[in-house]
């Protein structure tokens, strides 16, 4: 579909919306029906309907088959039909029979074409535990017309997104039939890295919730789970080499930890949905909980010449520090298959280092003078060499660069502070790849429709050359954990996270909140129906199926 | 307990808080077995009594009734968990007793209520006071009325905690308690978004855990009309979002009221008019004023039409039904945010204004509508609560009217309303739907409803207050986590003595309350920064 067709379609939404608004004040936004979220690159839909018989419909692999596809078929069959059909049964057998009757009549009358299967063609073999990466081809093409439906993709990752889109196109008519409009879609993401950060260091999030959140991410085509797994308050990652880290550093070692098998399950669950799991082990700051199980890792702070019992950042003056880090990150690299490890590096406070005489001696010896940023650089450089030797790429928070540390040229710098436009210009000028997070701190809640602010922040909206812009790999929404745990993380993340997801997937000019709103309302209700407690974000209204718990 | 000893207890909290902070572990250490809201008088020692789970039971000393019997079942579960009864049975098997024969100190809790309570319904005049003593393995709860006994049971359950060795224990404690305010309300709005009955019931449980005693049910509004009326079924057939699934049937409403009654909670229904009534117009044609553009109706509607002779007969019949469905002594009639522009555009209204000699003062027309409505409620022998605008616009109302203050500048408003001799409720400080980042509960906690210029007699007219969770951005997915434990802050303000008002002192207790609520099935969100609960929330 050309830009023009998309604009025409948007124009239709526009008119629909306004007719609803003028009716009366505060009338709920009418949701779209069977429209995908995020908006595909090119999307053409006609009024001709294809009817689906849920009992006989099937996904049919043409060519390459694999575990990822087979698992996806099971999930997407349920997503498309299960709760819909339960609803029909709930409202009573009579109505169900009537629907069935009408359905059969329509079949005989040939009013709509009958869509019996979606044929799925993947060009590259996908068997054998393949794992998604920054280089994955996520493009796909989907055609539904005259009772025929075809999904084509180069790689299985594109096929997964195509299946998600197809299921979003299915909706129920007023008489309860499953239908899909004739549709032609060619789609690929604008950015390759579309991430979501969850923080399991400040509050623990059970595995079950992390899995549910991965499902929600897949429903929005987000493809990187950035797992900020440990932080100052707790260390829930269970290390095989250093079990004391979680024994001593987690809130409750009996229940509030991630065991190796938990982590395996999360990575596999994500892989089957085309989602990478990128672990962050933040140092040298934000590492208070490490000290509980790894004595001597942190710098001891001094008051007036004596230790005061407090701890600062990791202690870069000791050889044992880097020996430990090497062994620890070797394990991390064996546990997390992703090509990147996030090594943090944010908010390193120098006051404790400044108070410690041994650190002072080391500064002199190294000729750092009073410049503690050099000490930080020294620490980071050693750490990055370790990650390098493990054959992994690394992501870092912007401070590492801001403080002038030299890092490998393929480093990805995550920008999270205010003034991000300048920072992105600066970082890309130095030739680094970058990710934007500043606009999307979803934990910072405000009253009302803040998704519109998230939606209209464009990661390319900074001064720079085309070459600089092309270094932007995407962005991440962050749900930091100070005020978030299992009780509220999913409703606070969704569908506010969906706004970011569309920004990172869809073309740059799909950026009007007014046009997006009816589709976002549909997306929220669809997520609720599929078991995600996505909260209301566009004022008063109702979903046909309300959230009923898990 | 005297004032002094409570202050000492507070001081101990402060000390324990600071020692926790200095110990480098970043989270504040929660209290163990300390109640929320803080009782009027609370004296406790470190002497522990173990609870004998095998023999544990509640015993009624004198007056018995449905309310007590139901509470015993609930509170047993609240202490020992969902499988309490199975566990109880197992504990009594001879083999188990042989293996773990460990006598606890507390085998029973005696409950002594003075007045008969079978089938009773709470009111503004309910006596909610109680006394509770735990000493030498003896536990006694005494109350004049069953409502006090319910709160005493809630307090007792909050005193129980698990010792380091995993036993259920209660410290020696003496409590004498009663609420500071008689009306401690929570407003839910089921019109902007529908809330399922299941969620309303769970919220009532959460309210009881915080000794809130009025569920203000803002049941209908512009956006939808989920109340299923027996006399006017078209109201919800046409006015609800989904008439098959998103309505409150008479059975649903009765269930909510009974569930609340058993917890000492009143259900005050609000049917807001003449504004906020767009959804009424869908099922009750002719109820709303037609708005005009130029000479012709433009298809939109304004407030209820006070000029038609059908409006008040309809309201009389409708509210007669409401009064038969909701047993509470009060009905909330709304009366807020009436926009005059539609009335001003309508020629019939203009004629009526002339006929009544109102000139162009549409507040008088609003007063006329409200006066007629109040007369109807009066004839049904119910009291009424109204939003402040009715008074602001100068309508005359019955002297026993309760005026709910919700706008900014509430101090002046409360002063004005009480000067006119009306009873009043404060809501302005507690719009919990209006979220912001961080620990906003401290703001709610430090707003005092009697902090306005006025005589003691004026202050005495403050019946309490209500927290509000308006529904624009709230539904089943987030209402409970958004309410709790932020609403607990309001609950303590309305129950506890005025000088229990220091957030830093309250914080360790609030953390315990949050974790206790989670253990009892309420998804109460974190409100004090990083930390944890021993038992995390599970969707039931």
Contacts between the chains, C-beta under 8 A, distances in Angstrom:
chain1	res1	chain2	res2	distance
A	23	B	300	7.5
A	24	B	222	7.7
A	24	B	278	5.5
A	24	B	300	5.7
A	24	B	301	6.9
A	25	B	222	7.4
A	25	B	278	7.7
A	26	B	222	5.4
A	26	B	223	6.3
A	26	B	278	7.5
A	27	B	223	7.5
A	27	B	278	7.9
A	28	B	223	6.4
A	91	B	244	6.0
A	201	B	530	7.7
A	202	B	529	7.7
A	202	B	530	3.8
A	202	B	531	8.0
A	203	B	526	5.8
A	203	B	530	6.4
A	203	B	531	6.9
A	203	B	532	6.5
A	204	B	532	6.0
A	204	B	536	6.7
A	206	B	536	6.3
A	231	B	530	8.0
A	232	B	26	6.0
A	232	B	530	7.6
A	233	B	26	5.1
A	233	B	27	6.2
A	233	B	530	4.0
A	233	B	531	7.2
A	234	B	530	7.7
A	234	B	532	7.3
A	251	B	531	7.7
A	251	B	532	3.8
A	252	B	532	6.9
A	252	B	534	6.4
A	255	B	534	8.0
A	255	B	536	7.7
A	256	B	532	6.3
A	256	B	536	7.7
A	288	B	24	7.2
A	288	B	26	6.9
A	309	B	24	6.8
A	310	B	24	6.1
A	311	B	24	6.7
A	443	B	437	7.4
A	444	B	437	4.9
A	445	B	435	5.2
A	445	B	436	6.9
A	445	B	437	5.5
A	446	B	435	7.1
A	446	B	436	6.5
A	446	B	437	7.4
A	447	B	433	7.4
A	447	B	434	5.0
A	447	B	435	5.5
A	447	B	436	7.2
A	447	B	473	7.5
A	448	B	472	7.9
A	448	B	473	7.0
A	481	B	530	6.7
A	482	B	438	7.9
A	482	B	526	7.5
A	482	B	529	5.2
A	482	B	530	5.8
A	483	B	437	7.4
A	483	B	438	6.9
A	483	B	525	6.9
A	483	B	526	5.2
A	483	B	527	6.7
A	483	B	529	7.3
A	484	B	525	7.6
A	484	B	526	6.7
A	485	B	525	7.0
A	485	B	526	5.2
A	485	B	532	7.9
A	485	B	536	7.0
A	485	B	537	7.4
A	486	B	523	7.7
A	486	B	536	5.2
A	486	B	537	4.9
A	486	B	538	8.0
A	487	B	481	4.6
A	487	B	518	6.9
A	487	B	523	3.7
A	487	B	524	6.2
A	487	B	525	4.7
A	487	B	526	7.5
A	487	B	537	4.7
A	488	B	478	7.0
A	488	B	481	4.0
A	488	B	482	7.5
A	488	B	523	7.0
A	488	B	525	4.3
A	488	B	526	7.9
A	490	B	477	8.0
A	491	B	477	4.7
A	491	B	478	3.9
A	491	B	481	6.7
A	492	B	478	7.6
A	528	B	477	6.7
A	533	B	476	7.6
A	533	B	477	3.7
A	533	B	478	6.9
A	534	B	477	6.2
A	535	B	473	6.8
A	535	B	474	7.5
A	535	B	475	7.1
A	535	B	477	4.8
A	535	B	478	4.2
A	536	B	193	5.7
A	536	B	472	7.4
A	536	B	473	5.1
A	536	B	474	6.6
A	536	B	475	5.3
A	536	B	477	7.5
A	536	B	478	7.9
A	537	B	473	6.7
A	539	B	192	7.4
A	539	B	472	5.2
A	539	B	473	7.4
A	540	B	191	7.4
A	540	B	192	3.9
A	540	B	193	6.4
A	540	B	222	7.9
A	540	B	223	4.0
A	540	B	224	7.6
A	540	B	471	6.8
A	540	B	472	5.8
A	541	B	192	8.0
A	541	B	193	6.8
A	541	B	223	7.6
A	541	B	241	7.5
A	542	B	193	6.5
A	542	B	194	5.5
A	542	B	224	7.0
A	542	B	241	3.4
A	542	B	242	6.3
A	542	B	246	5.8
A	542	B	475	8.0
A	544	B	242	6.2
A	544	B	245	7.7
A	545	B	245	8.0
A	546	B	194	6.6
A	546	B	196	6.2
A	546	B	245	7.7
A	546	B	246	7.4
A	546	B	475	6.8
A	546	B	476	5.1
A	547	B	475	7.4
A	547	B	476	4.7
A	547	B	477	4.6
A	548	B	196	7.8
A	548	B	476	7.7
A	549	B	539	4.8
A	549	B	540	6.6
A	550	B	539	4.7
